Amino acid sequence: MQVQCDAVVDEQLMELYSRIAQQIMQIRQIEAPYLEQRSQLLEQIRPYLEDDARSVLPLPEFQLFVEQFLATCNSSLKVADHPPIISVNPSTWLLNHIPFPLQLSHYRSIQQPRFYAFQLTARLETWQQTFAVTIARPTADGSELDFFGVDRQWAEILAQIRLDTASLHVFEQEARLVQEVGCLICFVGSIFELISPTVWFTFP
């Protein structure tokens, strides 16, 4: 009797596995053309960011991002040590008045089992630095995936950034410039994220 029950359960599990695998395959087939088209468009954007990422500052898409970004950060405890001081209007940003391009290059997506991040290099005049920014990672107990919003990503960037402003003559406005660069890096990370992290959790 037990053997028969086990056989029935195994058959049901195999059927369930087959349906799930088929469904996943269909989803991948639907996603593939979209991801390919998006990837091609991003490759066309990449040279502009490498030449001068400030080219996105006048765009309405970036304006909307900044509004949402500031709304999130102003209500977040994750950035309590660095409250936002950047303007909601990118046209007034200090970056617009720096006589050097802000170059963002070598974007790379990092996807490991249960860990997602992106990496890019920023350059402004003589300063150059590579950043690694977390998108999602396991919780402390390892039971589920912990997603990083723009507030936590921004806090990570501010903790890493060591901007050399000696030749930029921004003086007491250095903190503002650093925050503007951090916000721009967050934006670039958001538009280049092609594959969303896979949600998972562990049963007790």
VOPAGU-2260 file (C-alpha; in pm, 1 decimal, decimal comma):
REM VOPAGU-2260
SITE   aa  ch    i         X         Y         Z
SITE  MET   A    0       0,0       0,0       0,0
SITE  GLN   A    1     280,4     240,4      94,5
SITE  VAL   A    2     462,8     163,3    -230,0
SITE  GLN   A    3     150,0     246,2    -430,5
SITE  CYS   A    4     105,9     576,8    -243,4
SITE  ASP   A    5     468,6     668,0    -303,6
SITE  ALA   A    6     429,6     591,4    -673,6
SITE  VAL   A    7     121,0     814,9    -697,2
SITE  VAL   A    8     299,0    1099,8    -516,3
SITE  ASP   A    9     605,3    1066,0    -739,8
SITE  GLU   A   10     387,4    1074,3   -1050,0
SITE  GLN   A   11     204,9    1385,7    -927,5
SITE  LEU   A   12     533,5    1557,7    -849,2
SITE  MET   A   13     671,3    1475,2   -1192,3
SITE  GLU   A   14     358,2    1616,1   -1355,6
SITE  LEU   A   15     387,2    1930,6   -1144,5
SITE  TYR   A   16     756,0    1964,9   -1231,5
SITE  SER   A   17     677,1    1922,0   -1600,6
SITE  ARG   A   18     409,4    2193,6   -1592,1
SITE  ILE   A   19     632,6    2435,6   -1402,7
SITE  ALA   A   20     926,3    2374,2   -1637,8
SITE  GLN   A   21     701,0    2429,8   -1939,3
SITE  GLN   A   22     561,3    2750,6   -1790,2
SITE  ILE   A   23     909,8    2882,7   -1715,0
SITE  MET   A   24    1017,7    2805,4   -2071,2
SITE  GLN   A   25     720,5    2998,7   -2209,6
SITE  ILE   A   26     801,1    3297,0   -1987,0
SITE  ARG   A   27    1165,1    3291,6   -2100,6
SITE  GLN   A   28    1055,7    3283,1   -2465,1
SITE  ILE   A   29     833,9    3586,9   -2410,2
SITE  GLU   A   30    1107,2    3773,1   -2221,6
SITE  ALA   A   31    1389,2    3699,7   -2465,5
SITE  PRO   A   32    1293,6    3945,7   -2746,5
SITE  TYR   A   33    1221,3    4222,0   -2494,0
SITE  LEU   A   34    1552,6    4172,5   -2312,6
SITE  GLU   A   35    1742,3    4162,2   -2640,9
SITE  GLN   A   36    1584,0    4485,9   -2761,5
SITE  ARG   A   37    1646,3    4654,6   -2425,8
SITE  SER   A   38    2006,2    4534,0   -2426,9
SITE  GLN   A   39    2063,6    4681,5   -2773,3
SITE  LEU   A   40    1917,4    5017,4   -2667,7
SITE  LEU   A   41    2135,1    5025,7   -2357,1
SITE  GLU   A   42    2442,2    4956,5   -2568,0
SITE  GLN   A   43    2354,1    5268,2   -2768,8
SITE  ILE   A   44    2323,4    5470,0   -2446,3
SITE  ARG   A   45    2650,9    5342,3   -2301,8
SITE  PRO   A   46    2885,9    5564,6   -2515,1
SITE  TYR   A   47    2703,9    5879,4   -2399,3
SITE  LEU   A   48    2749,2    5783,0   -2033,9
SITE  GLU   A   49    3113,6    5703,2   -2098,4
SITE  ASP   A   50    3162,0    6040,7   -2267,1
SITE  ASP   A   51    2967,5    6249,9   -2012,7
SITE  ALA   A   52    2690,0    6108,7   -1792,7
SITE  ARG   A   53    2563,6    6462,2   -1730,7
SITE  SER   A   54    2384,1    6425,2   -2063,8
SITE  VAL   A   55    2095,3    6259,2   -1875,1
SITE  LEU   A   56    2042,5    6553,2   -1636,6
SITE  PRO   A   57    1790,2    6740,9   -1859,8
SITE  LEU   A   58    1586,9    6427,5   -1939,0
SITE  PRO   A   59    1232,0    6403,8   -1796,3
SITE  GLU   A   60    1300,3    6040,0   -1707,3
SITE  PHE   A   61    1585,3    6148,1   -1483,8
SITE  GLN   A   62    1377,5    6430,5   -1335,8
SITE  LEU   A   63    1112,9    6173,7   -1237,2
SITE  PHE   A   64    1380,2    5944,4   -1094,0
SITE  VAL   A   65    1520,0    6227,4    -879,3
SITE  GLU   A   66    1173,5    6311,8    -744,2
SITE  GLN   A   67    1109,9    5949,2    -647,2
SITE  PHE   A   68    1465,5    5911,1    -521,0
SITE  LEU   A   69    1436,8    6209,8    -286,5
SITE  ALA   A   70    1092,4    6102,3    -164,4
SITE  THR   A   71    1238,4    5763,3     -70,4
SITE  CYS   A   72    1558,1    5895,1      86,6
SITE  ASN   A   73    1387,1    6172,4     283,9
SITE  SER   A   74    1167,3    5915,1     458,7
SITE  SER   A   75    1438,1    5651,1     504,1
SITE  LEU   A   76    1635,4    5577,5     818,1
SITE  LYS   A   77    1906,6    5414,9     604,0
SITE  VAL   A   78    2046,4    5755,3     503,5
SITE  ALA   A   79    2001,0    5931,1     838,0
SITE  ASP   A   80    2375,8    5998,8     852,6
SITE  HIS   A   81    2365,8    6165,0     510,0
SITE  PRO   A   82    2032,8    6350,9     468,5
SITE  PRO   A   83    1978,7    6453,4     104,3
SITE  ILE   A   84    2087,0    6806,8      21,9
SITE  ILE   A   85    2059,4    6781,0    -356,1
SITE  SER   A   86    1799,2    6979,5    -546,9
SITE  VAL   A   87    1488,7    6812,4    -686,5
SITE  ASN   A   88    1562,6    7005,8   -1007,2
SITE  PRO   A   89    1870,4    6856,8   -1183,8
SITE  SER   A   90    1908,7    7170,6   -1397,6
SITE  THR   A   91    2035,1    7350,9   -1085,8
SITE  TRP   A   92    2282,8    7080,1    -988,5
SITE  LEU   A   93    2642,5    7167,3    -919,0
SITE  LEU   A   94    2746,8    6903,3   -1172,1
SITE  ASN   A   95    2622,8    7133,0   -1449,8
SITE  HIS   A   96    2884,7    7391,8   -1356,7
SITE  ILE   A   97    3187,0    7164,5   -1328,5
SITE  PRO   A   98    3416,8    7223,2   -1630,3
SITE  PHE   A   99    3489,9    6851,3   -1663,8
SITE  PRO   A  100    3276,6    6558,0   -1782,6
SITE  LEU   A  101    3150,2    6295,5   -1539,7
SITE  GLN   A  102    3230,6    5966,3   -1712,0
SITE  LEU   A  103    3054,8    5646,9   -1604,6
SITE  SER   A  104    3197,5    5335,6   -1768,3
SITE  HIS   A  105    3264,6    4963,2   -1738,7
SITE  TYR   A  106    2916,7    4882,9   -1610,9
SITE  ARG   A  107    2896,6    4517,6   -1513,1
SITE  SER   A  108    2611,0    4316,8   -1367,8
SITE  ILE   A  109    2709,9    4076,6   -1089,5
SITE  GLN   A  110    2480,5    3775,1   -1056,4
SITE  GLN   A  111    2571,6    3498,7    -817,9
SITE  PRO   A  112    2353,3    3245,1    -638,1
SITE  ARG   A  113    2146,2    3452,0    -396,6
SITE  PHE   A  114    2345,3    3771,2    -457,5
SITE  TYR   A  115    2292,2    4051,6    -709,4
SITE  ALA   A  116    2492,3    4371,8    -756,7
SITE  PHE   A  117    2633,5    4603,6   -1020,3
SITE  GLN   A  118    2974,3    4756,5   -1067,7
SITE  LEU   A  119    3084,2    5064,7   -1259,3
SITE  THR   A  120    3370,3    5311,2   -1275,0
SITE  ALA   A  121    3324,6    5685,9   -1228,3
SITE  ARG   A  122    3572,8    5945,9   -1344,6
SITE  LEU   A  123    3573,4    6322,2   -1291,6
SITE  GLU   A  124    3889,4    6506,7   -1397,3
SITE  THR   A  125    4175,3    6345,1   -1199,0
SITE  TRP   A  126    3945,4    6139,9    -974,7
SITE  GLN   A  127    3854,5    5783,2   -1070,1
SITE  GLN   A  128    3686,6    5516,0    -859,0
SITE  THR   A  129    3512,0    5182,0    -913,3
SITE  PHE   A  130    3193,1    5113,5    -718,7
SITE  ALA   A  131    3021,9    4786,3    -628,4
SITE  VAL   A  132    2656,7    4839,9    -535,3
SITE  THR   A  133    2426,2    4574,8    -389,8
SITE  ILE   A  134    2088,4    4505,9    -551,3
SITE  ALA   A  135    1987,0    4211,1    -331,9
SITE  ARG   A  136    2152,2    3969,6     -90,4
SITE  PRO   A  137    2045,2    3708,9     167,3
SITE  THR   A  138    1912,3    3823,9     503,1
SITE  ALA   A  139    2128,7    3770,5     812,0
SITE  ASP   A  140    1964,8    3434,5     885,1
SITE  GLY   A  141    1983,3    3332,9     518,4
SITE  SER   A  142    1611,5    3257,7     498,6
SITE  GLU   A  143    1518,4    3499,5     220,5
SITE  LEU   A  144    1642,5    3763,7     -23,3
SITE  ASP   A  145    1685,9    4118,3     105,6
SITE  PHE   A  146    1629,7    4379,5    -167,2
SITE  PHE   A  147    1817,7    4709,5    -159,7
SITE  GLY   A  148    1614,7    5015,4    -255,3
SITE  VAL   A  149    1774,7    5332,0    -392,7
SITE  ASP   A  150    1814,4    5465,4     -38,0
SITE  ARG   A  151    2034,1    5173,2      68,6
SITE  GLN   A  152    2222,1    5170,4    -263,1
SITE  TRP   A  153    2287,8    5542,7    -225,0
SITE  ALA   A  154    2410,5    5488,5     132,4
SITE  GLU   A  155    2648,9    5220,6       0,3
SITE  ILE   A  156    2784,9    5457,9    -263,3
SITE  LEU   A  157    2830,7    5743,0     -14,2
SITE  ALA   A  158    3016,4    5506,0     217,5
SITE  GLN   A  159    3254,1    5412,7     -66,3
SITE  ILE   A  160    3303,4    5740,6    -248,6
SITE  ARG   A  161    3630,1    5926,3    -204,6
SITE  LEU   A  162    3586,8    6216,2    -443,2
SITE  ASP   A  163    3894,9    6431,7    -497,0
SITE  THR   A  164    3756,0    6783,3    -536,6
SITE  ALA   A  165    4081,7    6976,7    -498,7
SITE  SER   A  166    4090,0    7077,6    -865,9
SITE  LEU   A  167    3712,9    7132,4    -895,2
SITE  HIS   A  168    3697,2    7441,7    -673,4
SITE  VAL   A  169    3363,7    7350,4    -515,1
SITE  PHE   A  170    3489,0    7423,4    -163,8
SITE  GLU   A  171    3208,3    7396,5      95,1
SITE  GLN   A  172    2974,7    7237,7    -163,3
SITE  GLU   A  173    3172,5    6912,9    -180,1
SITE  ALA   A  174    2903,8    6715,9       7,8
SITE  ARG   A  175    2640,2    6828,3    -241,4
SITE  LEU   A  176    2854,9    6726,2    -537,6
SITE  VAL   A  177    2920,9    6384,5    -383,4
SITE  GLN   A  178    2546,8    6328,4    -337,8
SITE  GLU   A  179    2472,4    6430,3    -696,2
SITE  VAL   A  180    2729,7    6181,2    -827,2
SITE  GLY   A  181    2582,3    5911,0    -602,5
SITE  CYS   A  182    2229,6    5977,6    -728,8
SITE  LEU   A  183    2345,0    5960,5   -1090,5
SITE  ILE   A  184    2516,8    5626,3   -1025,4
SITE  CYS   A  185    2192,0    5493,0    -874,1
SITE  PHE   A  186    2002,2    5602,0   -1185,9
SITE  VAL   A  187    2245,3    5432,7   -1422,5
SITE  GLY   A  188    2228,0    5116,6   -1212,9
SITE  SER   A  189    1848,2    5117,4   -1236,4
SITE  ILE   A  190    1830,6    5149,5   -1615,5
SITE  PHE   A  191    2097,8    4886,4   -1681,1
SITE  GLU   A  192    1935,5    4623,6   -1459,8
SITE  LEU   A  193    1807,3    4380,6   -1722,3
SITE  ILE   A  194    1735,9    4074,0   -1508,6
SITE  SER   A  195    1551,3    4114,4   -1180,6
SITE  PRO   A  196    1669,2    3913,7    -879,9
SITE  THR   A  197    1486,5    3585,4    -823,9
SITE  VAL   A  198    1271,4    3594,3    -512,4
SITE  TRP   A  199    1325,0    3297,6    -282,4
SITE  PHE   A  200    1272,5    3199,5      78,8
SITE  THR   A  201    1338,2    2902,4     305,1
SITE  PHE   A  202    1061,9    2713,8     481,6
SITE  PRO   A  203    1102,7    2682,0     861,2
